[in-house]
Amino acid sequence: MRTKLISLLILLLAMTLTACSGIPPQRIELQPPISAVPRLSEAPPVSVHVANRSETLQIGTISDRTGNMTTVSLSHQAPEQIRQAAIEALTRMRVPAPVADARTRMTLIVDDIFYHLRSDGIRRELVGTLRLRIQVIDGVYQYEGSFEATHTEEVVRTPDEAKSEQFVNNLVGEVMSNAFNDPRLSDFLLARARP
């Protein structure tokens, strides 16, 4: 009986040490920095929606130098966080406050977002890719733009959650900045403001 108890304690200790030696899963909160946007002289009210084409919020994996691997995922609030960033950009463009049943409907479609730590044994770098589409529909009129970016950054050590969050937010911010600075989007909104 005593031998079994000692064996059980050793097993529990080994399991605890194994669990502690890994990297905890990382969850990314999105607050993308969107750079200066054009200020429109007029624009219609716009309803804003977000669609994520991926079936999962997981965007990649990272591992440390000893091979311990973990997942990196967007938070469950990511679609709403992207929506709020879009609304903030539109507000800075002088687009009227969003109206749920507005005639002009904007949808941000996240086609692909990917993030991982790449290593050749010597060099280690973060790699992130985002492909985003924006559709704006107003009756029979439609605008669509596609935007993407790939970021790489060399790192010395495995990124913690804060570093991963900063990297992903900069990537999302760059793509959304390009989207909201598209002159075709500004022209479309200006044209839709006129009767």
Stockholm file with secondary structure:
# STOCKHOLM 1.0

chainA/1-195         MRTKLISLLILLLAMTLTACSGIPPQRIELQPPISAVPRLSEAPPVSVHVANRSETLQIGTISDRTGNMTTVSLSHQAPEQIRQAAIEALTRMRVPAPVADARTRMTLIVDDIFYHLRSDGIRRELVGTLRLRIQVIDGVYQYEGSFEATHTEEVVRTPDEAKSEQFVNNLVGEVMSNAFNDPRLSDFLLARARP
#=GR chainA/1-195 SS CHHHHHHHHHHHHHHHHHHHHSCCCEEECCCCCCCCCCCCSCCCCEEEEEEECSSSSEEEEEECTTCCEEEEEECTTHHHHHHHHHHHHHHHTTCCCCCTTCSEEEEEEEEEEEEEEEECSSCEEEEEEEEEEEEEEETTEEEEEEEEEEEEEECSSCCCHHHHHHHHHHHHHHHHHHHHTCHHHHHHHHHHHCC
#=GC SS_cons         CHHHHHHHHHHHHHHHHHHHHSCCCEEECCCCCCCCCCCCSCCCCEEEEEEECSSSSEEEEEECTTCCEEEEEECTTHHHHHHHHHHHHHHHTTCCCCCTTCSEEEEEEEEEEEEEEEECSSCEEEEEEEEEEEEEEETTEEEEEEEEEEEEEECSSCCCHHHHHHHHHHHHHHHHHHHHTCHHHHHHHHHHHCC
//
